[in-house]
Amino acid sequence: MDFVRKSIKAIGQTAVRVKIESAAERCVKVLLELMATRVSYVVEAVVVMKVLLNCVEVFRLLLVLVLIISFIYHTAFRQIRHAMHISHLRTED
């Protein structure tokens, strides 16, 4: 059973790390096929891996969101600083 769990974990990790979309899809398909066997310890390991894969995907989305917010913040900050500099120049005239 330990071999099965380690194999399923390896398939799941490959699905996350591989850069080729078709290979990642194949890994997910294999995990679904393993679930279809209805062997309890296999299904349990696949469900655990599915939860972990979902966590990784949520983490990726959060990371993208943080990068977007950071970009917006820094862009707005630069615009405000630029506007303050321009208004400061106008008041000196």
VEXTI-793029 format. One record per residue (C-alpha): x, y, z. Coordinates in steps of 0.001 Angstrom, whole numbers, padded with zeros to 6 digits, always signed. Each point is the difference from the previous one (the first is absolute). Layout:
<atoms>
XYZ...
</atoms>
This chain:
<atoms>
+000000+000000+000000+002893+002353+000688+001195-000535-003576-003449+000963-001298-000081+003174+002083+003493+001011-001120-000894-000686-003638-003153+002095+000215+001949+002777+001714+002592-000076-002805-002723+000208-002659-001608+002944+001798+003294+001833+000428+000774-000544-003662-003374+001488-000927+000864+003131+001967+003618+000415-001057-000109-000951-003668-000053+002925-002419-001677-001922-002844-003763+000300+000336-000760-003291-001776+002298-001877+002389-001650+001633+003019-003433-000924-001381+001175-003594-000451+001141-000133+003630-003400+001219+001162-001701-002530-002282+002076-002815+001528-000988+001153+003492-003672-000077-001039+000438-003476-001479+001534-001160+003273-002995+001375+001879-002277-002000-002287+001560-003223+001329-001886+000607+003257+002781-001689+001963-000289+001758+003355+003658+000796+000641+000498+001100-003605-003046+002289+000098+001122+001386+003371+003461+000842-001344-001433+001609-003138-002429+002110+002049+002860+001212+002200+002034+000863-003094-002999+001812-001515-000315+002133+003131+003720+000793-000149-000240+000876-003707-002907+002338+000761+002090+001673+002726+002853+000511-002453-002389+001509-002539-001502+002321+002629+003530+001028+001027+000877+000765-003626-003126+002119-000397+000742+001867+003234+003546+000647-001166-001284+001440-003283-002499+002136+001925+002756+001338+002277+002133+000863-003035-002908+001830-001642-000800+001951+003175+003676+000867+000436+000187+001251-003589-003147+002113+000450+001286+001426+003292+003392+000942-001418-001555+001474-003142-002414+002107+002050+002811+001073+002322+002115+001154-002955-002948+001913-001473-000700+001729+003309+003675+000881+000468+000132+001331-003559-003171+002063+000525+001388+001441+003252+003245+000908-001751-001886+001781-002791-002229+001908+002456+003104+000959+001993+001598+001417-003166-003143+001984-000794-000110+001609+003438+003598+001179-000362-000865+002054-003103
</atoms>
